[in-house]
Amino acid sequence: MDILMTTALALIATGVVVAYALLSQRPTEEYLPVRIRAEDRKRKL
């Protein structure tokens, strides 16, 4: 059971990293405004 849990967690972690990488490379219309807001906050600070 421990091996199965470790493998499942590793696969989930990999999926999250891949999804994050894809969003960073090609931001969707929903993701773009969030990025713009983050940049605006950095400029204000």
Secondary structure as UniProt FT lines:
FT   HELIX           2..25
FT   TURN            29..30
FT   HELIX           31..44
//
